[in-house]
């Protein structure tokens, strides 16, 4: 079980209290955290995170191949998730990379979006 995160803080229930998540929601949140954290930036676990922030904002095919390698490395410890597909888009005006992942969790498929 984990505490639900929303907008960089604990998500709150209608009563203003943090609440717990489990199952698929917890796995997706853990994946999202591992993808947005810069690998090596958390001193208690230097292997936590991804190298997505290092990706050069270049052609889509090369970007998707490099992003897939980073995503697979970051999500490797979460054995219950399998990366089934990836799409990258880069907004040069906002200097923002958006990565959409299709993940398999058991027999189900889930979509996770990461913006860097």
KOLMARRO-665996 format. One record per residue (C-alpha): residue number from 1; residue in three letters; x, y, z. Coordinates in Angstrom, 2 decimals. Example, Ala and Ser with C-alpha at 12.3 -4.5 7.8 and 13.67 -1.06 7.14 Angstrom:
# KOLMARRO-665996
+------+------+---------+---------+---------+
: kevo : miba :      px :      py :      pz :
+------+------+---------+---------+---------+
:    1 :  ALA :   12.30 :   -4.50 :    7.80 :
:    2 :  SER :   13.67 :   -1.06 :    7.14 :
+------+------+---------+---------+---------+
***
This chain:
# KOLMARRO-665996
+------+------+---------+---------+---------+
: kevo : miba :      px :      py :      pz :
+------+------+---------+---------+---------+
:    1 :  UNK :    0.00 :    0.00 :    0.00 :
:    2 :  UNK :    1.14 :    3.53 :   -0.76 :
:    3 :  UNK :   -0.17 :    7.04 :   -0.23 :
:    4 :  UNK :   -1.75 :    8.59 :   -3.32 :
:    5 :  UNK :    0.25 :   11.50 :   -4.76 :
:    6 :  UNK :   -1.29 :   14.38 :   -6.70 :
:    7 :  UNK :    0.44 :   17.51 :   -8.04 :
:    8 :  UNK :    3.60 :   16.76 :   -6.05 :
:    9 :  UNK :    1.79 :   16.35 :   -2.73 :
:   10 :  UNK :   -0.44 :   13.84 :   -0.99 :
:   11 :  UNK :   -3.82 :   13.46 :   -2.68 :
:   12 :  UNK :   -6.60 :   14.23 :   -0.24 :
:   13 :  UNK :   -9.99 :   12.62 :    0.24 :
:   14 :  UNK :  -13.21 :   14.62 :    0.45 :
:   15 :  UNK :  -12.57 :   14.90 :    4.19 :
:   16 :  UNK :   -9.12 :   16.43 :    3.61 :
:   17 :  UNK :   -7.18 :   13.33 :    4.64 :
:   18 :  UNK :   -4.46 :   11.53 :    2.64 :
:   19 :  UNK :   -5.59 :    8.16 :    1.37 :
:   20 :  UNK :   -3.95 :    4.92 :    0.37 :
:   21 :  UNK :   -3.83 :    3.17 :   -2.97 :
:   22 :  UNK :   -2.97 :   -0.40 :   -3.85 :
:   23 :  UNK :   -2.99 :   -2.79 :   -6.78 :
:   24 :  UNK :   -2.68 :   -1.39 :  -10.28 :
:   25 :  UNK :   -2.95 :    2.25 :   -9.13 :
:   26 :  UNK :   -0.02 :    1.74 :   -6.78 :
:   27 :  UNK :    2.10 :    0.07 :   -9.48 :
:   28 :  UNK :    1.41 :    2.89 :  -11.93 :
:   29 :  UNK :    2.29 :    5.52 :   -9.34 :
:   30 :  UNK :    5.54 :    3.74 :   -8.53 :
:   31 :  UNK :    6.35 :    3.56 :  -12.25 :
:   32 :  UNK :    5.59 :    7.26 :  -12.70 :
:   33 :  UNK :    7.87 :    8.16 :   -9.77 :
:   34 :  UNK :   10.71 :    6.03 :  -11.15 :
:   35 :  UNK :   10.36 :    7.75 :  -14.55 :
:   36 :  UNK :   10.26 :   11.39 :  -13.42 :
:   37 :  UNK :   13.02 :   11.21 :  -10.81 :
:   38 :  UNK :   16.52 :   11.80 :  -12.17 :
:   39 :  UNK :   18.51 :    8.60 :  -11.77 :
:   40 :  UNK :   21.10 :    8.99 :   -9.01 :
:   41 :  UNK :   19.46 :   12.03 :   -7.41 :
:   42 :  UNK :   18.01 :   10.17 :   -4.41 :
:   43 :  UNK :   20.92 :    9.51 :   -2.06 :
:   44 :  UNK :   19.21 :    6.68 :   -0.16 :
:   45 :  UNK :   18.79 :    4.71 :   -3.40 :
:   46 :  UNK :   21.05 :    5.91 :   -6.23 :
:   47 :  UNK :   19.51 :    3.35 :   -8.63 :
:   48 :  UNK :   16.04 :    4.92 :   -8.29 :
:   49 :  UNK :   14.93 :    7.00 :  -11.24 :
:   50 :  UNK :   15.55 :    7.22 :  -14.96 :
:   51 :  UNK :   17.89 :    8.84 :  -17.44 :
:   52 :  UNK :   15.02 :   10.28 :  -19.49 :
:   53 :  UNK :   16.15 :   13.80 :  -18.58 :
:   54 :  UNK :   19.39 :   13.17 :  -20.52 :
:   55 :  UNK :   17.67 :   12.42 :  -23.82 :
:   56 :  UNK :   18.49 :   14.71 :  -26.69 :
:   57 :  UNK :   15.43 :   16.26 :  -28.23 :
:   58 :  UNK :   15.96 :   14.86 :  -31.72 :
:   59 :  UNK :   14.09 :   12.84 :  -34.33 :
:   60 :  UNK :   11.13 :   10.80 :  -33.13 :
:   61 :  UNK :   12.41 :    7.35 :  -34.15 :
:   62 :  UNK :   15.75 :    7.82 :  -32.39 :
:   63 :  UNK :   14.06 :    9.48 :  -29.43 :
:   64 :  UNK :   11.60 :    6.61 :  -28.98 :
:   65 :  UNK :   14.35 :    4.01 :  -29.15 :
:   66 :  UNK :   16.46 :    5.84 :  -26.55 :
:   67 :  UNK :   13.41 :    6.54 :  -24.36 :
:   68 :  UNK :   12.40 :    2.88 :  -24.45 :
:   69 :  UNK :   15.84 :    1.85 :  -23.17 :
:   70 :  UNK :   15.63 :    4.42 :  -20.34 :
:   71 :  UNK :   12.09 :    3.36 :  -19.43 :
:   72 :  UNK :   12.95 :   -0.33 :  -19.36 :
:   73 :  UNK :   15.96 :    0.33 :  -17.13 :
:   74 :  UNK :   13.93 :    2.47 :  -14.72 :
:   75 :  UNK :   11.01 :    0.05 :  -14.52 :
:   76 :  UNK :   13.05 :   -3.15 :  -14.33 :
:   77 :  UNK :   12.61 :   -3.48 :  -10.53 :
:   78 :  UNK :    8.81 :   -3.46 :  -10.91 :
:   79 :  UNK :    8.40 :   -7.05 :  -12.11 :
:   80 :  UNK :    4.59 :   -6.78 :  -12.36 :
:   81 :  UNK :    4.84 :   -4.23 :  -15.22 :
:   82 :  UNK :    5.77 :   -4.86 :  -18.84 :
:   83 :  UNK :    6.32 :   -2.07 :  -21.38 :
:   84 :  UNK :    4.23 :   -2.92 :  -24.45 :
:   85 :  UNK :    4.54 :    0.33 :  -26.40 :
:   86 :  UNK :    5.96 :    3.83 :  -26.30 :
:   87 :  UNK :    5.26 :    7.10 :  -28.12 :
:   88 :  UNK :    7.29 :   10.26 :  -27.72 :
:   89 :  UNK :    6.51 :   13.79 :  -28.75 :
:   90 :  UNK :    8.57 :   16.90 :  -28.25 :
:   91 :  UNK :    7.21 :   20.44 :  -28.04 :
:   92 :  UNK :   10.14 :   22.67 :  -28.98 :
:   93 :  UNK :    8.39 :   25.89 :  -27.92 :
:   94 :  UNK :    7.79 :   24.62 :  -24.38 :
:   95 :  UNK :   10.93 :   22.43 :  -24.40 :
:   96 :  UNK :    8.75 :   19.60 :  -23.11 :
:   97 :  UNK :    9.07 :   15.91 :  -23.84 :
:   98 :  UNK :    5.91 :   13.82 :  -23.48 :
:   99 :  UNK :    6.18 :   10.06 :  -23.30 :
:  100 :  UNK :    3.11 :    7.86 :  -23.49 :
:  101 :  UNK :    3.56 :    4.31 :  -22.36 :
:  102 :  UNK :    1.35 :    1.31 :  -22.81 :
:  103 :  UNK :    1.99 :   -1.00 :  -19.88 :
:  104 :  UNK :    0.77 :   -4.51 :  -19.21 :
:  105 :  UNK :   -0.19 :   -5.26 :  -15.63 :
:  106 :  UNK :   -1.13 :   -8.92 :  -15.45 :
:  107 :  UNK :   -3.82 :   -9.35 :  -18.11 :
:  108 :  UNK :   -4.73 :   -5.65 :  -18.21 :
:  109 :  UNK :   -3.27 :   -2.80 :  -20.26 :
:  110 :  UNK :   -2.81 :    0.67 :  -18.82 :
:  111 :  UNK :   -1.59 :    3.96 :  -20.29 :
:  112 :  UNK :    0.86 :    6.16 :  -18.40 :
:  113 :  UNK :    1.92 :    9.63 :  -19.54 :
:  114 :  UNK :    5.13 :   11.29 :  -18.39 :
:  115 :  UNK :    6.02 :   14.90 :  -19.15 :
:  116 :  UNK :    9.56 :   16.12 :  -18.74 :
+------+------+---------+---------+---------+
***
